[in-house]
Amino acid sequence: MSFDYDKYIRPGKLPHIWCPGCGHGIVMKGLIRAIDTLGLQKDNTAIVSGIGCASRLPGYMDFCTLHTAHGRAAAFATGVKMAKPEMNVILVGGDGDGTAIGGNHFIHACRRNIDMTYIIMNNNIYGMTGGQFSPCTPTGAKASTTVYGNPDPAFDVAKLAIGAGATFVARGTAYHATQIDKLIAEAIQHKGFSVVEILDDCPTTYGRRNKFKSVIEMMNRLKDIAVPVKAAEKMTAEQLEGKILTGVLYKEERPNYTDEYAKVIERAKK
Amino acid sequence: MAKKVAFLQGNEAAAQGALYAGCTFFGGYPITPSTEVAEVMSVELPKIGGKFIQMEDEIGAMASVIGASLTGAKVLTATSGPGLSLKQELIGYACIAETPCVIVNVMRGGPSTGMPTGPSQSDVMCAKWGTHGDHPAICLTPASVQELFEETVRAFNLAEKYRTPVMVMPDEIVAHMRERIVFPDPGELEVINRTAPSVPPAEYKPYDTSFGDVPPLAAFGSGYRFHVTGLNKGQDGFPTTKAAWVQAEEERQVRKVDANIDDIVQFEEYELADAEVAIVAYGSTSRSARFAVNEARKQGIKAGLFRIKTFWPFPEKQIAALAGKVKAFITPEMNLGMCTGEVKRCAEGKAAVHGIFRVDGEPINPGQILEKIKEVK
């Protein structure tokens, strides 16, 4: 029997706004399967986003959904989680939203290790505004504001998250669709701040400017550059040149924020 | 039983007022001269099982309180000028998403970093026009420690009643002075909570105007699932660009305040019955003004005071009526004429308006006002 996605989609809210060939829908389906696997209750789950193409995801989902301002998802979500720690809180958004304008909220959510899951759809570009370079656009790439080639170095989102204190960090790609739900499910189950970066594609504003002839070519690139962490252990530095590690990249157990605050309450009440 | 009496600082009274009103969540960021509000909340909230969080920046603080409010909590943040500038982005969000929240903004000098420890009244326009787009604005300007407590309670009531952000804006003098305060007993002051939905979850729409201009607000995690966005939205909460809906929703949001001005606007009239010169003042400046009125009366000059308690919505009707009775207005304020402009607008040329402006970090003293009274009488 095929999987019933409709159970989690708001009636009448599709079709989505995403362009043909965009990977965001693949990520949304992965998120839905993860939620289904874990049996999360719709009434008790908040999905929070910022601004951008990826941040339109919550509107389609039949949960408590909060489409905030540009970059602010983590800060709004922190308020939701602090006020109601019993809720599952899932953040979604793009690379520009999360690592540029939302960078401060992102690193501090990591530092606090507040028990939420952040899914970053990294398509290396500001898609909604027409393809300006983001902090995740590779050096040299073309964007509408880097027609001579991008002079900026790019963030490694996973390293950023690990450095800032996230206690679960994973990376997948839109090509490896069946891995996405497993990574997200593990992230949600992890007690603490978990980050799942999904390398994604934007054929409309990134692909056509950077000599990708088709969506298939963009997807094949994701397939080619992805190396599972286990496989990478047996590879030389030369072999790993230009590759990107996928799978669970980092995991540690550390007290999470709302549990720690519960202790503050206990101490204050004494 | 005798009432609890204390010698309290203004900021401490604001925090106590919030607790009286049932605030259970504070998200903030340290900034002079409002920090004591955060400090008191960090001590008191966990004692009652509430939550205090110090966020990474002012915008994050504003975001956290909106998020918490959507779970049903009564929420507070506190800031000062530069922080108010930063918060504007999400004050607009709270307006359009119709999320109750209270912002205590202690007015210090500006623009920019300005004079962090000096008093000012130069944020009153920022309270209404700071965030972009048309939106409702409620701003209270208390003049004493007791009033800062009571007006903070009222701010929560207005925020909950009208589903909108409300600002409490003491100037630095009111926020940092210490005065005797008599705590109201529980139940003595009215405490209003937002209206919960009366329909089952399947029928619930977060902006359902069949319940009036202020639709009931459900809480995340209470069995009601709904969508909240900063985009123009329809009654169901989902984004829309349908012209008629956008127009109707924007007008309704502003009408929540405009149609209820008499419920929201509070003011005090002092010696105005036969006054020929009316001073219009607010915050600490109104205390100097009262002293000046008393002195003027001793000298046989018919002066009076119109004390603004609710700065936004502005007491237009009352000022317009006064303009037909007095010869002149005097508007002392610690800025370069913000309230003065409003009084001129309302007076429509029927009475002269003379401003007294100070932006040097010093209070406007009674002598300065008395001098002006004598000059214009």
Interface residues (C-beta under 8 A of the other chain):
Chain A: R10 K13 K42 D43 N44 A46 V48 P58 G59 D62 F63 C64 T65 L66 H67 T68 A69 R72 A75 F76 A77 T78 G79 V80 K81 M82 A83 K84 E86 M87 N104 H105 I107 H108 Y261 V264 I265 R267 A268 K269
Chain B: T24 F25 G27 V43 P46 K47 G49 K51 I53 M55 E56 D57 I59 G60 A61 A63 S64 V65 I66 G67 A68 S69 L70 T71 G72 A73 V75 E89 L90 Y93 F220 G221 S222 G223 Y224 R225 F226 H227 V228 T229 G230 L231 F238 P239
